[in-house]
Amino acid sequence: MTQVTRDRLYRRHRFPAEVIAHDVWLYFRFPLGLRMVEDLLAARGINVSHQTVRLWAEKFGRHFAHDIRQRSAGKLGDKWHLDEVVISLGGKKHWLWRAVDQDGFVLEVLVQSRRNTKAAKRLMRKPLKGQGHVPRAIPVSYFSSEF
């Protein structure tokens, strides 16, 4: 009988890697709390405490984020845009700017206490430098003639 080799990262865990990965994905991908993830798992017959979900998120979250970044490197969409949302932090109004590709992958994020559109437009430069090539479509109103 052959023993299935497991990734070293998941050694000494009671649940298989697929269950842990799904739990961490649920927690980080959707606006769910630890107890909500616990309830979703319980509905599927997996009894895990919210503390376990928290520990998994701490341990595996960085690893999963690194893998996602590596897989998506150079594979960003060819249409980018800038999202602006007004949020409240500590009872004060702030502006959240996100550079996003057509698939919803967030390229860069900026939070400002005062609305500064010029600084937000500069936000797009960093992903442009890292991409290596200019995307097919960026709304013209974002940039001056320098791009």
LINLINTA-V172507 format. One line per field, one symbol per residue. phi: phi as a letter, one per 40 degrees, with the letter a starting at -180 (. if undefined). burial: 1 if it has 16 or more other C-alpha atoms within 10 Angstrom, else 0. A space follows every 50 residues. Layout:
BEGIN
phi: ???
burial: ???
END
This chain:
BEGIN
phi: .ccccbcdcbcgbcccdccccccccdcccbcbcccccdccccccgbcbcc cccccccccbdccccccccccccgbcccbbabbbbcbbbggbcbbbbbcb cccgcccababbcbcbccccccdccccccccgacccbbddccbcccb
burial: 00000000000000000001101111100000011011101000000101 00110110011000000000000001100111000000000001111111 10000010001100100001101100100000000001000000000
END
